[in-house]
Amino acid sequence: MNALLQPRAVRRPMTVRDVDAVAAVEATAYGFPWSRGNFVDSLAAGYLAEVLDGGDAGLLGYFVAMPGVDELHLLNITVAPAWQGRGLGSELLDAVRRHAADRGFAQLWLEVREGNHRARALYRRRGFAEVGLRRGYYPAAGGREDAVVMSLALGARHAVD
Ligand SMILES: CC(C)(COP(=O)(O)OP(=O)(O)OC[C@H]1O[C@@H](n2cnc3c(N)ncnc32)[C@H](O)[C@@H]1OP(=O)(O)O)[C@@H](O)C(=O)NCCC(=O)NCCS
């Protein structure tokens, strides 16, 4: 990787001041993006949310996760399209996992579009198991798309450790 192409990124909590930039990245990353209000509501609800702040390079990525009783549910993890494929998504996912383990959650859960093979492969390599399917969970161009439910038992070491 060329260091000149990798800005110095700082991971920090997402605040309402980030939401315009987050929503702008979100709109470029998904066909059916979260709205600005979804992010505002997540912050108001006290969900765990962080951004990767690239300084002059702008907002590189972010995640939002909802704490449950003994599990953390990863609702959104995104890297800005121009910065994908450089390890930032893996870095964010590892941060989510550390947060979950540090807070004593037993499991990390997420849903991913059945057709999002790149994200599914990333999660599998990080130790997630595909444990279920939610039929028609997502809006899609031709109707609805299924969600694959994935879970990671914390304490389990991922495949590349
Ligand atoms: C999914 C996403 C978060 C991954 O972030 P990323 O920064 O691109 O991922 P990384 O660079 O860490 O790469 C993760 C893996 O994908 C591989 N990869 C990178 N670019 C790739 C490409 N163009 N095609 C296939 N695999 C690729 C990497 O080799 C890496 O594999 P490794 O873990 O074995 O090294 C990001 O692509 C994204 O935001 N996509 C759009 C939104 C989305 O789908 N979010 C997830 C919804 S559940």
The ligand as a Tripos MOL2 file, in Angstrom:
@<TRIPOS>MOLECULE
LIG
   48    50     1     0     0
SMALL
NO_CHARGES

@<TRIPOS>ATOM
      1 C1        -17.8320   -3.5770    3.2990 C.3       1 LIG1
      2 C2        -16.8410   -2.4310    3.5670 C.3       1 LIG1
      3 C3        -17.1980   -1.7670    4.8890 C.3       1 LIG1
      4 C4        -15.4330   -3.0390    3.6580 C.3       1 LIG1
      5 O1        -14.5140   -1.9710    3.8650 O.3       1 LIG1
      6 P1        -13.1470   -1.9030    3.0430 P.3       1 LIG1
      7 O2        -12.3190   -0.8210    3.6350 O.co2     1 LIG1
      8 O3        -13.4340   -1.8530    1.6150 O.co2     1 LIG1
      9 O4        -12.5330   -3.3350    3.4190 O.3       1 LIG1
     10 P2        -11.0130   -3.7300    3.5530 P.3       1 LIG1
     11 O5        -10.1480   -2.8820    2.6970 O.co2     1 LIG1
     12 O6        -10.7200   -3.8450    5.0050 O.co2     1 LIG1
     13 O7        -11.0360   -5.1570    2.8720 O.3       1 LIG1
     14 C5        -11.7210   -6.1960    3.4580 C.3       1 LIG1
     15 C6        -11.4200   -7.4160    2.6410 C.3       1 LIG1
     16 O8        -11.9710   -7.2820    1.3280 O.3       1 LIG1
     17 C7        -10.9700   -7.4940    0.3500 C.3       1 LIG1
     18 N1        -11.2080   -6.5610   -0.7360 N.ar      1 LIG1
     19 C8        -10.8220   -5.2970   -0.7740 C.ar      1 LIG1
     20 N2        -11.1900   -4.7470   -1.9520 N.ar      1 LIG1
     21 C9        -11.8530   -5.7060   -2.6220 C.ar      1 LIG1
     22 C10       -12.5220   -5.7630   -3.8670 C.ar      1 LIG1
     23 N3        -12.5480   -4.7060   -4.6990 N.pl3     1 LIG1
     24 N4        -13.1300   -6.9090   -4.2240 N.ar      1 LIG1
     25 C11       -13.1000   -7.9880   -3.4150 C.ar      1 LIG1
     26 N5        -12.4950   -7.9880   -2.2140 N.ar      1 LIG1
     27 C12       -11.8830   -6.8680   -1.8320 C.ar      1 LIG1
     28 C13        -9.6710   -7.1970    1.0240 C.3       1 LIG1
     29 O9         -8.6350   -7.9820    0.4320 O.3       1 LIG1
     30 C14        -9.9300   -7.6090    2.4470 C.3       1 LIG1
     31 O10        -9.6750   -8.9810    2.5940 O.3       1 LIG1
     32 P3         -8.7470   -9.4970    3.8120 P.3       1 LIG1
     33 O11        -9.5400   -9.2170    5.0800 O.co2     1 LIG1
     34 O12        -8.5670  -10.9430    3.5350 O.co2     1 LIG1
     35 O13        -7.4850   -8.6930    3.7210 O.co2     1 LIG1
     36 C15       -16.8350   -1.4100    2.4090 C.3       1 LIG1
     37 O14       -16.4890   -2.0380    1.2190 O.3       1 LIG1
     38 C16       -18.1390   -0.6610    2.2610 C.2       1 LIG1
     39 O15       -18.3670    0.3440    2.9320 O.2       1 LIG1
     40 N6        -18.9920   -1.1320    1.3250 N.am      1 LIG1
     41 C17       -20.2580   -0.4610    1.0390 C.3       1 LIG1
     42 C18       -21.1760   -0.4800    2.2140 C.3       1 LIG1
     43 C19       -21.4050   -1.8780    2.7400 C.2       1 LIG1
     44 O16       -21.6230   -2.8370    1.9840 O.2       1 LIG1
     45 N7        -21.3550   -2.0080    4.0770 N.am      1 LIG1
     46 C20       -21.5920   -3.2610    4.7550 C.3       1 LIG1
     47 C21       -23.0600   -3.4490    4.8970 C.3       1 LIG1
     48 S1        -23.3960   -4.8910    5.9150 S.3       1 LIG1
@<TRIPOS>BOND
     1     1     2 1
     2     2     3 1
     3     2     4 1
     4     2    36 1
     5     4     5 1
     6     5     6 1
     7     6     7 2
     8     6     8 1
     9     6     9 1
    10     9    10 1
    11    10    11 2
    12    10    12 1
    13    10    13 1
    14    13    14 1
    15    14    15 1
    16    15    16 1
    17    15    30 1
    18    16    17 1
    19    17    18 1
    20    17    28 1
    21    18    19 ar
    22    18    27 ar
    23    19    20 ar
    24    20    21 ar
    25    21    22 ar
    26    21    27 ar
    27    22    23 1
    28    22    24 ar
    29    24    25 ar
    30    25    26 ar
    31    26    27 ar
    32    28    29 1
    33    28    30 1
    34    30    31 1
    35    31    32 1
    36    32    33 2
    37    32    34 1
    38    32    35 1
    39    36    37 1
    40    36    38 1
    41    38    39 2
    42    38    40 1
    43    40    41 1
    44    41    42 1
    45    42    43 1
    46    43    44 2
    47    43    45 1
    48    45    46 1
    49    46    47 1
    50    47    48 1
@<TRIPOS>SUBSTRUCTURE
     1 LIG1         1 GROUP 0 **** ****
